[in-house]
Amino acid sequence: MRKLIAAAFVSLDGVMQAPGGPEEDPSENFALGGWTAPFWAEDTDPFMGVFDQPSDHPFDLLLGRRTYDIFAAYWPVHQEIPIGPLFDRVTKYVATSTPGTLAWRNSVGLSGDLPREIAKLKQGEGPDLLTQGSSVLLHTLFRHDLVDELRLMTFPVVLGRGKRWFDDGAAPTGFALDTVRTFSTGVVSSLYRREGPVRTGTIGA
């Protein structure tokens, strides 16, 4: 069985929209694109904490259509960045209503009953499934309780508005903190593994 790993850059208030640049995703009049840029330093790599020795831990990508289009326009022409050839090589599963328009090599369209199709992928053979960005897709995954692991890089900034990591439809799920690392700019990398149902109780009882 394949794990589904949700990875993202998020602000303190849970916004994940357009972390890489002003033009990345200005939809809904989001004007703060590129909000992660001031926090990258010598000890903080954009993929540290998201990819753990990718050569030893293979994965396929699971992407929403907007994120796929951003990646497809960028990574094939930026092969000098170490993660570029890896993204180019792996299978990209894409939630889209127009699968015939996926031009990036090794791309596979997913349409129709997405939760069902993704659940079938998880049950099959192959490397783990890793999301990047893809807020709309993530909301579907959380709503249907399909996520096994969270890999977050949390940035010390409040954005106030924008597409968020979770929405109100997420299924209640417990996660256990596995590892955490703090960088010089205040960015915190954290890995959570699915633990089971949410536990409740009374404080002090």
C-alpha positions as CSV (number, residue, x, y, z in Angstrom):
1,M,0.0,0.0,0.0
2,R,1.2,3.5,-0.8
3,K,1.3,6.3,1.7
4,L,-0.1,9.7,0.8
5,I,2.2,12.5,2.0
6,A,0.9,16.0,2.1
7,A,3.7,18.6,2.0
8,A,3.4,22.4,2.0
9,F,4.9,25.7,2.9
10,V,2.4,27.4,5.3
11,S,2.1,30.7,7.2
12,L,1.3,30.8,10.9
13,D,-2.3,31.4,10.0
14,G,-2.4,28.4,7.6
15,V,-2.1,30.2,4.3
16,M,-0.3,28.2,1.5
17,Q,-1.1,30.4,-1.5
18,A,1.8,31.5,-3.8
19,P,4.8,31.0,-1.6
20,G,7.3,31.2,-4.4
21,G,6.6,34.5,-6.2
22,P,4.2,37.3,-6.9
23,E,3.0,35.8,-10.2
24,E,2.7,32.2,-8.9
25,D,-1.0,32.4,-8.0
26,P,-2.6,35.9,-7.7
27,S,-6.1,34.5,-7.9
28,E,-8.8,36.1,-5.6
29,N,-6.6,39.2,-5.6
30,F,-3.9,37.7,-3.4
31,A,-1.2,40.3,-3.3
32,L,1.5,38.7,-1.1
33,G,2.9,36.1,-3.4
34,G,6.5,35.2,-2.7
35,W,6.1,35.5,1.1
36,T,8.6,32.7,1.8
37,A,11.5,34.4,-0.1
38,P,12.9,36.5,2.8
39,F,13.2,33.4,5.0
40,W,15.6,31.3,2.8
41,A,19.1,31.2,4.3
42,E,22.2,29.1,4.1
43,D,20.8,26.6,6.5
44,T,17.3,26.6,5.0
45,D,16.8,24.9,1.7
46,P,13.3,25.1,0.0
47,F,13.1,21.3,0.0
48,M,14.7,20.5,3.3
49,G,12.1,18.8,5.6
50,V,9.9,18.0,2.6
51,F,12.1,15.5,0.9
52,D,14.1,13.0,3.0
53,Q,16.8,11.5,0.9
54,P,14.6,11.3,-2.3
55,S,17.0,8.9,-4.0
56,D,16.4,6.3,-1.2
57,H,12.7,7.1,-0.7
58,P,11.0,7.2,-4.2
59,F,7.8,9.0,-4.7
60,D,5.2,10.0,-7.3
61,L,3.7,13.4,-7.4
62,L,-0.1,14.0,-6.8
63,L,-1.0,17.5,-8.0
64,G,-4.0,19.8,-8.5
65,R,-4.3,21.2,-12.0
66,R,-3.1,24.8,-11.2
67,T,0.0,23.5,-9.4
68,Y,0.7,21.1,-12.2
69,D,0.6,23.9,-14.8
70,I,3.0,26.0,-12.6
71,F,5.4,23.1,-12.2
72,A,5.2,22.1,-15.9
73,A,6.1,25.6,-17.0
74,Y,9.1,25.8,-14.6
75,W,10.8,22.5,-13.8
76,P,11.5,21.1,-17.3
77,V,13.5,24.2,-18.1
78,H,15.3,24.3,-14.7
79,Q,17.1,21.1,-14.8
80,E,20.1,22.7,-13.1
81,I,18.3,22.7,-9.8
82,P,18.8,19.2,-8.2
83,I,15.1,18.5,-7.7
84,G,14.2,19.4,-11.3
85,P,15.4,16.2,-12.9
86,L,13.6,14.2,-10.2
87,F,10.3,16.0,-10.8
88,D,10.8,15.5,-14.5
89,R,11.3,11.8,-14.1
90,V,8.6,10.7,-11.6
91,T,5.0,10.0,-12.5
92,K,2.7,13.1,-12.0
93,Y,-0.9,12.2,-11.1
94,V,-3.0,15.3,-11.8
95,A,-6.6,16.1,-10.8
96,T,-8.0,17.6,-14.0
97,S,-11.1,17.7,-16.1
98,T,-9.0,17.8,-19.3
99,P,-6.4,15.0,-19.0
100,G,-5.7,15.2,-22.8
101,T,-3.9,18.6,-22.2
102,L,-1.2,17.2,-19.9
103,A,2.0,17.8,-21.9
104,W,4.7,17.2,-19.3
105,R,6.2,13.7,-19.7
106,N,5.0,11.0,-17.3
107,S,1.8,12.8,-16.5
108,V,-1.4,10.9,-15.8
109,G,-4.8,12.6,-15.5
110,L,-7.3,11.7,-12.7
111,S,-10.9,12.7,-13.2
112,G,-14.4,11.7,-12.2
113,D,-14.7,10.4,-8.6
114,L,-11.3,11.7,-7.4
115,P,-11.5,10.3,-3.8
116,R,-12.2,6.9,-5.2
117,E,-9.5,7.1,-7.8
118,I,-6.9,8.3,-5.3
119,A,-7.9,5.6,-2.8
120,K,-7.4,3.0,-5.6
121,L,-3.9,4.5,-6.2
122,K,-3.1,4.1,-2.6
123,Q,-4.1,0.5,-2.6
124,G,-1.9,-0.3,-5.6
125,E,1.8,-1.0,-5.9
126,G,4.4,1.8,-6.3
127,P,6.1,4.6,-4.5
128,D,4.4,6.9,-2.0
129,L,2.3,9.8,-3.3
130,L,3.5,13.3,-2.5
131,T,1.4,16.4,-2.9
132,Q,2.9,19.9,-3.4
133,G,0.7,23.0,-3.2
134,S,-2.7,22.0,-4.7
135,S,-4.9,23.6,-2.0
136,V,-8.2,22.5,-3.6
137,L,-7.0,18.9,-4.0
138,L,-5.8,18.9,-0.4
139,H,-9.2,19.9,0.9
140,T,-10.6,16.9,-0.9
141,L,-8.0,14.6,0.5
142,F,-8.5,15.8,4.1
143,R,-12.3,15.7,3.7
144,H,-12.1,12.0,2.7
145,D,-9.4,11.1,5.3
146,L,-6.8,10.0,2.7
147,V,-3.7,11.6,4.1
148,D,-1.2,9.5,6.0
149,E,1.6,12.0,6.7
150,L,2.1,15.8,6.9
151,R,5.4,17.5,6.0
152,L,5.2,21.2,6.8
153,M,7.5,24.1,6.7
154,T,5.9,26.8,8.8
155,F,7.0,30.4,8.3
156,P,6.9,33.1,11.0
157,V,4.4,35.4,9.2
158,V,0.7,36.0,9.3
159,L,-0.9,36.7,5.9
160,G,-4.5,37.3,6.9
161,R,-6.1,36.0,3.7
162,G,-5.4,33.5,1.0
163,K,-5.9,29.8,0.2
164,R,-5.5,27.8,3.4
165,W,-4.0,24.4,4.2
166,F,-7.2,23.2,5.9
167,D,-10.9,24.1,5.4
168,D,-13.9,23.4,7.5
169,G,-14.6,20.1,5.8
170,A,-11.5,18.2,7.0
171,A,-12.3,14.9,8.6
172,P,-11.2,14.8,12.3
173,T,-7.9,12.9,12.4
174,G,-5.1,12.5,15.0
175,F,-1.5,12.9,14.0
176,A,1.7,12.3,16.0
177,L,4.8,14.6,15.8
178,D,7.7,12.5,14.4
179,T,10.5,15.1,13.9
180,V,10.9,18.9,14.1
181,R,13.7,21.2,13.1
182,T,14.1,25.0,13.5
183,F,16.1,27.1,11.2
184,S,18.0,30.4,11.7
185,T,15.2,32.5,10.1
186,G,12.5,31.0,12.3
187,V,11.2,28.5,9.8
188,V,10.1,25.3,11.5
189,S,10.1,22.0,9.6
190,S,7.8,19.4,11.1
191,L,6.8,15.8,10.2
192,Y,3.6,14.3,11.5
193,R,2.4,10.8,11.0
194,R,-1.2,9.7,11.1
195,E,-2.1,8.3,14.5
196,G,-5.9,7.5,14.4
197,P,-9.1,9.1,15.7
198,V,-9.1,12.3,17.6
199,R,-8.8,11.6,21.4
200,T,-10.8,13.7,23.8
201,G,-11.0,14.1,27.6
202,T,-11.4,16.7,30.4
203,I,-8.4,18.7,31.5
204,G,-7.6,17.9,35.2
205,A,-10.1,15.1,35.5
